[in-house]
Amino acid sequence: MMAAQLGLDQQIVILHEEAGMQDNMGQTAIMHAIMHKNISSICILMEAEKLVLDRQGRSVIDYLELYKLKETVENALNKVTLFRAGSPMLKKRCNSPQMMIKQDQ
């Protein structure tokens, strides 16, 4: 969760098998990433944690709406999808969702 808060994307990938773990409030790493607006961390964790609810019954989508990040994350995920479908040269130049997002800003 700390890696998601701080946007330490490489550590998130390493700890991916722990996805879905919840803190004492029922929040997962992606929920912490949303609260700290770490878009690349959100993209990395989305598939693994999108269905988990916190103790108040709030979903990842609820958090995205609460923090006004839903459209931003949808756009970033679309870019990641395009990136993964892109050429091998493009993949060599940009090997993380964070790099892909930064290039378009």
DSSP file (Angstrom, degrees, kcal/mol; ACC not computed):
  #  RESIDUE AA STRUCTURE BP1 BP2  ACC     N-H-->O    O-->H-N    N-H-->O    O-->H-N    TCO  KAPPA ALPHA  PHI   PSI    X-CA   Y-CA   Z-CA
    1    1 A M     >        0   0    0      0, 0.0     4,-2.3     0, 0.0     5,-0.2   0.000 360.0 360.0 360.0 -37.1    0.0    0.0    0.0
    2    2 A M  H  >  +     0   0    0      1,-0.2     4,-2.3     2,-0.2     6,-0.2   0.899 360.0  53.7 -64.5 -39.9    2.9    2.3    0.8
    3    3 A A  H  >>S+     0   0    0      1,-0.2     5,-2.8     2,-0.2     4,-0.7   0.889 109.9  48.2 -61.4 -38.4    4.3    1.7   -2.7
    4    4 A A  H  45S+     0   0    0      3,-0.2     3,-0.4     2,-0.2    -2,-0.2   0.892 110.2  51.5 -69.2 -39.3    1.0    2.7   -4.3
    5    5 A Q  H  <5S+     0   0    0     -4,-2.3    -2,-0.2     1,-0.2    -1,-0.2   0.900 116.2  40.4 -62.1 -40.6    0.8    5.8   -2.1
    6    6 A L  H  <5S-     0   0    0     -4,-2.3    -1,-0.2    -5,-0.2    -2,-0.2   0.518 111.4-118.1 -89.4  -5.4    4.3    6.9   -3.2
    7    7 A G  T  <5 +     0   0    0     -4,-0.7     2,-1.7    -3,-0.4    -3,-0.2   0.825  54.0 159.6  73.7  31.1    3.9    5.8   -6.8
    8    8 A L    >>< +     0   0    0     -5,-2.8     4,-1.6     1,-0.2     3,-0.6  -0.595  11.7 175.9 -87.0  78.6    6.7    3.3   -6.7
    9    9 A D  H 3> S+     0   0    0     -2,-1.7     4,-2.0     1,-0.3    -1,-0.2   0.819  70.1  55.6 -60.5 -38.6    5.5    1.3   -9.7
   10   10 A Q  H 3> S+     0   0    0      1,-0.2     4,-1.7     2,-0.2    -1,-0.3   0.892 108.8  48.8 -64.0 -38.3    8.3   -1.2   -9.9
   11   11 A Q  H <> S+     0   0    0     -3,-0.6     4,-2.2     2,-0.2    -1,-0.2   0.850 107.4  55.9 -68.9 -33.7    7.7   -2.3   -6.3
   12   12 A I  H  < S+     0   0    0     -4,-1.6    -2,-0.2     2,-0.2    -1,-0.2   0.921 106.5  49.9 -63.7 -43.2    4.0   -2.6   -7.0
   13   13 A V  H >< S+     0   0    0     -4,-2.0     3,-1.2     1,-0.2    -1,-0.2   0.913 111.1  49.6 -61.8 -42.3    4.7   -5.0   -9.9
   14   14 A I  H 3< S+     0   0    0     -4,-1.7     3,-0.5     1,-0.2    -1,-0.2   0.885 115.3  43.1 -62.8 -39.8    7.0   -7.1   -7.6
   15   15 A L  T >< S+     0   0    0     -4,-2.2     3,-2.4     1,-0.2    -1,-0.2   0.204  77.4 117.8 -92.6  15.9    4.3   -7.2   -4.9
   16   16 A H  G X   +     0   0    0     -3,-1.2     3,-1.9     1,-0.3    -1,-0.2   0.776  64.5  67.1 -57.3 -28.7    1.5   -7.9   -7.3
   17   17 A E  G 3  S+     0   0    0     -3,-0.5    -1,-0.3     1,-0.3    -2,-0.1   0.687  95.9  57.6 -67.7 -14.7    0.8  -11.3   -5.7
   18   18 A E  G X  S+     0   0    0     -3,-2.4     3,-1.7     2,-0.0    -1,-0.3   0.312  78.2 135.9 -94.3   7.8   -0.3   -9.4   -2.6
   19   19 A A  T <   +     0   0    0     -3,-1.9     3,-0.1     1,-0.2    -3,-0.0  -0.254  61.6  33.5 -57.1 140.4   -3.0   -7.5   -4.5
   20   20 A G  T 3  S+     0   0    0      1,-0.3    -1,-0.2    32,-0.0     2,-0.1   0.270  78.9 140.3  95.9 -10.6   -6.3   -7.3   -2.7
   21   21 A M    <   -     0   0    0     -3,-1.7     8,-0.4     1,-0.0     2,-0.4  -0.399  40.1-147.7 -63.9 143.9   -4.9   -7.2    0.8
   22   22 A Q        -     0   0    0      6,-0.1     6,-0.2    -3,-0.1    -1,-0.0  -0.890   4.8-137.3-120.7 146.6   -6.8   -4.7    2.9
   23   23 A D    >   -     0   0    0      4,-2.3     3,-2.1    -2,-0.4    -1,-0.0  -0.138  51.8 -76.6 -83.7-171.5   -5.8   -2.4    5.8
   24   24 A N  T 3  S+     0   0    0      1,-0.3    -1,-0.1     2,-0.1    -2,-0.0   0.645 135.2  51.7 -66.7 -13.4   -7.9   -1.9    9.0
   25   25 A M  T 3  S-     0   0    0      2,-0.1    30,-1.7    29,-0.0    31,-0.3   0.383 119.8-109.7 -97.8   0.9  -10.3    0.3    7.0
   26   26 A G  S <  S+     0   0    0     -3,-2.1     2,-0.3     1,-0.3    -2,-0.1   0.589  71.7 144.3  81.6  10.2  -10.7   -2.3    4.3
   27   27 A Q        -     0   0    0     27,-0.1    -4,-2.3     4,-0.0    -1,-0.3  -0.626  35.8-151.1 -87.4 141.9   -8.8   -0.2    1.8
   28   28 A T     >  -     0   0    0     -2,-0.3     4,-1.8    -6,-0.2     5,-0.2  -0.437  34.9 -92.7-100.2 177.5   -6.5   -1.8   -0.7
   29   29 A A  H  > S+     0   0    0     -8,-0.4     4,-2.6     1,-0.2     5,-0.2   0.887 125.0  54.4 -59.1 -40.2   -3.4   -0.5   -2.4
   30   30 A I  H  > S+     0   0    0      1,-0.2     4,-2.5     2,-0.2    -1,-0.2   0.882 105.3  53.4 -64.6 -35.8   -5.4    0.9   -5.4
   31   31 A M  H  > S+     0   0    0      2,-0.2     4,-2.2     1,-0.2    -1,-0.2   0.891 110.6  46.9 -65.1 -38.2   -7.6    2.8   -3.0
   32   32 A H  H  X S+     0   0    0     -4,-1.8     4,-1.6     2,-0.2    -2,-0.2   0.892 110.4  52.9 -67.8 -39.3   -4.5    4.4   -1.4
   33   33 A A  H  <>S+     0   0    0     -4,-2.6     5,-2.5     1,-0.2     4,-0.2   0.902 109.6  49.3 -61.8 -40.1   -3.1    5.1   -4.9
   34   34 A I  H ><5S+     0   0    0     -4,-2.5     3,-1.4     1,-0.2    -2,-0.2   0.933 108.3  52.3 -63.8 -46.0   -6.4    6.9   -5.8
   35   35 A M  H 3<5S+     0   0    0     -4,-2.2    -1,-0.2     1,-0.3    -2,-0.2   0.806 116.0  41.1 -61.3 -28.3   -6.3    8.9   -2.6
   36   36 A H  T 3<5S-     0   0    0     -4,-1.6    -1,-0.3    -5,-0.1    -2,-0.2   0.312 110.8-123.9-102.1   6.6   -2.8   10.0   -3.5
   37   37 A K  T < 5 +     0   0    0     -3,-1.4     2,-1.1    -4,-0.2    -3,-0.2   0.846  51.1 159.1  56.1  42.4   -3.6   10.5   -7.2
   38   38 A N     >< -     0   0    0     -5,-2.5     4,-2.1     1,-0.2     3,-0.2  -0.760  15.5-177.5 -95.4  89.1   -0.9    8.1   -8.5
   39   39 A I  H  > S+     0   0    0     -2,-1.1     4,-2.3     1,-0.2    -1,-0.2   0.871  77.4  51.3 -60.3 -43.6   -2.3    7.3  -11.9
   40   40 A S  H  > S+     0   0    0      1,-0.2     4,-1.9     2,-0.2    -1,-0.2   0.891 110.2  50.3 -65.1 -37.1    0.3    4.9  -13.0
   41   41 A S  H  > S+     0   0    0     -3,-0.2     4,-2.1     2,-0.2    -1,-0.2   0.895 109.0  52.4 -64.8 -39.7   -0.1    2.9   -9.8
   42   42 A I  H  X S+     0   0    0     -4,-2.1     4,-1.7     1,-0.2    -2,-0.2   0.924 108.4  50.7 -60.9 -44.7   -3.8    2.8  -10.3
   43   43 A C  H  < S+     0   0    0     -4,-2.3     4,-0.5     1,-0.2    -1,-0.2   0.896 110.5  49.3 -61.2 -41.1   -3.3    1.4  -13.8
   44   44 A I  H  < S+     0   0    0     -4,-1.9     4,-0.3     1,-0.2    -1,-0.2   0.889 119.4  36.7 -65.3 -39.7   -1.0   -1.3  -12.5
   45   45 A L  H  X S+     0   0    0     -4,-2.1     4,-2.0     1,-0.2     5,-0.2   0.585  90.7  93.3 -91.7 -11.5   -3.4   -2.4   -9.8
   46   46 A M  H  X S+     0   0    0     -4,-1.7     4,-1.6     1,-0.2     3,-0.3   0.901  86.1  45.6 -53.9 -52.8   -6.8   -2.0  -11.5
   47   47 A E  H  4 S+     0   0    0     -4,-0.5    -1,-0.2     1,-0.2     4,-0.2   0.892 117.2  44.2 -61.6 -40.5   -7.2   -5.5  -12.9
   48   48 A A  H  4 S+     0   0    0     -4,-0.3    -1,-0.2     1,-0.2    -2,-0.2   0.773 127.3  25.5 -76.5 -26.4   -6.2   -7.2   -9.6
   49   49 A E  H >< S+     0   0    0     -4,-2.0     3,-1.4    -3,-0.3    11,-0.2   0.356  83.2 107.2-122.2   5.9   -8.2   -5.0   -7.2
   50   50 A K  T 3< S+     0   0    0     -4,-1.6    10,-0.6     1,-0.3    11,-0.3   0.723  84.4  46.6 -64.9 -20.8  -11.1   -3.5   -9.2
   51   51 A L  T 3  S+     0   0    0     -4,-0.2    -1,-0.3    -5,-0.1     2,-0.2   0.492  85.2 109.2 -99.7  -3.5  -13.8   -5.7   -7.5
   52   52 A V    <   -     0   0    0     -3,-1.4     8,-0.4     1,-0.0     2,-0.3  -0.522  53.5-153.6 -77.8 138.6  -12.7   -5.3   -3.8
   53   53 A L        -     0   0    0     -2,-0.2     6,-0.2     6,-0.1    -2,-0.1  -0.857  10.6-129.9-108.9 146.2  -14.9   -3.3   -1.5
   54   54 A D    >   -     0   0    0      4,-2.2     3,-2.0    -2,-0.3   -28,-0.2  -0.224  43.4 -85.5 -80.5-177.9  -13.8   -1.4    1.6
   55   55 A R  T 3  S+     0   0    0    -30,-1.7   -29,-0.1     1,-0.3    -1,-0.1   0.707 130.5  54.4 -65.3 -19.5  -15.5   -1.8    4.9
   56   56 A Q  T 3  S-     0   0    0    -31,-0.3    -1,-0.3     2,-0.1   -30,-0.1   0.370 121.2-107.2 -93.5   4.4  -18.0    0.9    4.0
   57   57 A G    <   +     0   0    0     -3,-2.0     2,-0.3     1,-0.3    -2,-0.1   0.618  69.6 148.2  82.2  13.3  -18.9   -1.0    0.8
   58   58 A R        -     0   0    0      4,-0.0    -4,-2.2     1,-0.0    -1,-0.3  -0.646  32.8-150.4 -85.4 137.9  -17.2    1.5   -1.5
   59   59 A S     >  -     0   0    0     -2,-0.3     4,-2.0    -6,-0.2    -6,-0.1  -0.383  32.8 -98.0 -95.2 175.9  -15.6    0.1   -4.7
   60   60 A V  H  > S+     0   0    0    -10,-0.6     4,-2.7    -8,-0.4     5,-0.2   0.897 126.8  53.9 -59.5 -41.5  -12.6    1.3   -6.7
   61   61 A I  H  > S+     0   0    0    -11,-0.3     4,-2.4     1,-0.2    -1,-0.2   0.899 105.4  53.4 -61.8 -40.2  -15.1    3.1   -9.0
   62   62 A D  H  > S+     0   0    0      1,-0.2     4,-2.6     2,-0.2    -1,-0.2   0.914 110.2  47.4 -60.0 -42.3  -16.6    4.9   -6.0
   63   63 A Y  H  X S+     0   0    0     -4,-2.0     4,-2.5     2,-0.2    -2,-0.2   0.921 110.1  52.3 -64.8 -43.7  -13.1    6.1   -5.0
   64   64 A L  H  <>S+     0   0    0     -4,-2.7     5,-3.3     1,-0.2     6,-0.9   0.900 113.4  44.2 -59.9 -40.4  -12.3    7.2   -8.6
   65   65 A E  H ><5S+     0   0    0     -4,-2.4     3,-1.2     3,-0.2    -1,-0.2   0.910 111.8  52.8 -70.1 -41.9  -15.5    9.3   -8.6
   66   66 A L  H 3<5S+     0   0    0     -4,-2.6    -2,-0.2     1,-0.3    -1,-0.2   0.891 116.1  39.3 -59.7 -41.1  -15.0   10.6   -5.1
   67   67 A Y  T 3<5S-     0   0    0     -4,-2.5    -1,-0.3    -5,-0.1    -2,-0.2   0.264 112.2-119.7 -95.1  11.1  -11.5   11.8   -6.0
   68   68 A K  T < 5S+     0   0    0     -3,-1.2    -3,-0.2    -5,-0.1     4,-0.1   0.880  80.3 117.5  54.8  45.3  -12.6   13.0   -9.5
   69   69 A L     >< +     0   0    0     -5,-3.3     4,-2.9    -6,-0.2     5,-0.3   0.367  33.4 102.2-118.7   1.1  -10.2   10.7  -11.3
   70   70 A K  H  > S+     0   0    0     -6,-0.9     4,-2.5     1,-0.2     5,-0.2   0.928  87.6  40.6 -57.8 -50.8  -12.5    8.4  -13.2
   71   71 A E  H  > S+     0   0    0      2,-0.2     4,-2.5     1,-0.2    -1,-0.2   0.906 115.2  52.1 -65.7 -41.4  -12.1   10.0  -16.6
   72   72 A T  H  > S+     0   0    0      2,-0.2     4,-2.3     1,-0.2    -1,-0.2   0.922 112.8  44.5 -60.0 -45.3   -8.3   10.5  -16.1
   73   73 A V  H  X S+     0   0    0     -4,-2.9     4,-3.0     2,-0.2     5,-0.2   0.901 110.9  53.6 -69.2 -40.9   -7.9    6.8  -15.2
   74   74 A E  H  X S+     0   0    0     -4,-2.5     4,-2.0    -5,-0.3    -2,-0.2   0.927 111.4  46.8 -58.2 -43.9  -10.1    5.7  -18.1
   75   75 A N  H  X S+     0   0    0     -4,-2.5     4,-2.1     2,-0.2    -2,-0.2   0.914 112.8  49.1 -63.0 -43.3   -8.0    7.7  -20.5
   76   76 A A  H  X S+     0   0    0     -4,-2.3     4,-2.3     1,-0.2    -2,-0.2   0.908 110.5  50.0 -64.5 -41.8   -4.8    6.3  -19.0
   77   77 A L  H  X S+     0   0    0     -4,-3.0     4,-2.3     1,-0.2    -1,-0.2   0.876 108.9  52.6 -65.3 -36.6   -6.0    2.8  -19.2
   78   78 A N  H  X S+     0   0    0     -4,-2.0     4,-2.3    -5,-0.2    -1,-0.2   0.904 109.5  49.3 -63.2 -40.8   -6.9    3.3  -22.9
   79   79 A K  H  X S+     0   0    0     -4,-2.1     4,-2.6     2,-0.2    -2,-0.2   0.895 109.8  51.0 -64.5 -40.3   -3.4    4.6  -23.5
   80   80 A V  H  X S+     0   0    0     -4,-2.3     4,-2.7     2,-0.2    -2,-0.2   0.910 109.5  50.9 -63.8 -41.6   -1.9    1.5  -21.8
   81   81 A T  H  X S+     0   0    0     -4,-2.3     4,-1.4     2,-0.2    -2,-0.2   0.924 112.6  45.8 -61.3 -45.1   -4.1   -0.8  -23.9
   82   82 A L  H  X S+     0   0    0     -4,-2.3     4,-0.6     1,-0.2    -2,-0.2   0.898 111.7  53.2 -63.3 -39.8   -2.9    1.0  -27.1
   83   83 A F  H >< S+     0   0    0     -4,-2.6     3,-1.2     1,-0.2    -2,-0.2   0.925 107.3  50.1 -60.2 -46.8    0.7    0.8  -25.8
   84   84 A R  H 3< S+     0   0    0     -4,-2.7    -1,-0.2     1,-0.3    -2,-0.2   0.806 112.7  47.4 -64.9 -28.3    0.4   -2.9  -25.2
   85   85 A A  H 3< S+     0   0    0     -4,-1.4    -1,-0.3    -5,-0.2    -2,-0.2   0.527  98.8 101.5 -86.8  -6.1   -0.9   -3.4  -28.8
   86   86 A G  S << S-     0   0    0     -3,-1.2    -3,-0.1    -4,-0.6    -4,-0.0   0.070  82.8 -67.7 -74.5-176.2    1.8   -1.1  -30.2
   87   87 A S     >  -     0   0    0      1,-0.1     4,-2.0     4,-0.0    -1,-0.2  -0.262  40.7-114.7 -71.3 156.9    5.0   -1.9  -32.0
   88   88 A P  H  > S+     0   0    0      0, 0.0     4,-1.9     0, 0.0     5,-0.1   0.837 117.1  56.7 -59.6 -33.6    8.0   -3.6  -30.4
   89   89 A M  H  > S+     0   0    0      2,-0.2     4,-2.0     1,-0.2     5,-0.2   0.924 106.5  48.3 -64.4 -43.4   10.0   -0.4  -30.9
   90   90 A L  H  > S+     0   0    0      1,-0.2     4,-2.0     2,-0.2    -1,-0.2   0.909 110.0  52.3 -62.6 -41.9    7.5    1.6  -29.0
   91   91 A K  H  < S+     0   0    0     -4,-2.0    -1,-0.2     1,-0.2    -2,-0.2   0.865 107.6  52.6 -62.9 -36.0    7.5   -1.0  -26.2
   92   92 A K  H  < S+     0   0    0     -4,-1.9     3,-0.2     1,-0.2    -1,-0.2   0.909 110.9  46.6 -65.1 -41.9   11.3   -0.7  -26.0
   93   93 A R  H  < S+     0   0    0     -4,-2.0     2,-0.5     1,-0.3    -2,-0.2   0.862 123.8  30.3 -69.1 -36.9   11.2    3.0  -25.6
   94   94 A C     <  +     0   0    0     -4,-2.0    -1,-0.3    -5,-0.2     6,-0.0  -0.922  62.4 169.5-129.5 103.9    8.5    3.1  -23.0
   95   95 A N        +     0   0    0     -2,-0.5    -1,-0.1    -3,-0.2    -4,-0.1   0.256  59.9  52.8-104.7  15.2    8.3    0.1  -20.7
   96   96 A S  S  > S-     0   0    0      1,-0.1     4,-1.8    -5,-0.0     3,-0.2  -0.994  77.4-121.7-145.1 153.2    5.8    1.4  -18.1
   97   97 A P  H  > S+     0   0    0      0, 0.0     4,-2.3     0, 0.0     5,-0.2   0.857 113.8  59.3 -58.4 -33.7    2.3    2.8  -18.0
   98   98 A Q  H  > S+     0   0    0      1,-0.2     4,-2.5     2,-0.2     5,-0.2   0.913 104.3  48.6 -62.4 -43.3    3.8    5.9  -16.2
   99   99 A M  H  > S+     0   0    0      1,-0.2     4,-2.1     2,-0.2    -1,-0.2   0.907 110.4  51.9 -63.9 -40.6    6.2    6.6  -19.1
  100  100 A M  H  X S+     0   0    0     -4,-1.8     4,-1.0     1,-0.2    -2,-0.2   0.909 111.7  46.4 -61.8 -42.7    3.3    6.3  -21.5
  101  101 A I  H >X S+     0   0    0     -4,-2.3     3,-0.5     1,-0.2     4,-0.5   0.916 110.8  52.3 -66.7 -43.3    1.2    8.8  -19.5
  102  102 A K  H >< S+     0   0    0     -4,-2.5     3,-1.1     1,-0.2    -1,-0.2   0.868 102.7  59.2 -63.1 -36.3    4.1   11.2  -19.2
  103  103 A Q  H 3< S+     0   0    0     -4,-2.1    -1,-0.2     1,-0.3    -2,-0.2   0.843 106.7  47.2 -62.4 -32.8    4.8   11.3  -22.9
  104  104 A D  H <<        0   0    0     -4,-1.0    -1,-0.3    -3,-0.5    -2,-0.2   0.507 360.0 360.0 -88.5  -3.8    1.2   12.5  -23.7
  105  105 A Q    <<        0   0    0     -3,-1.1    -1,-0.2    -4,-0.5    -2,-0.2   0.475 360.0 360.0 -86.3 360.0    1.2   15.3  -21.0
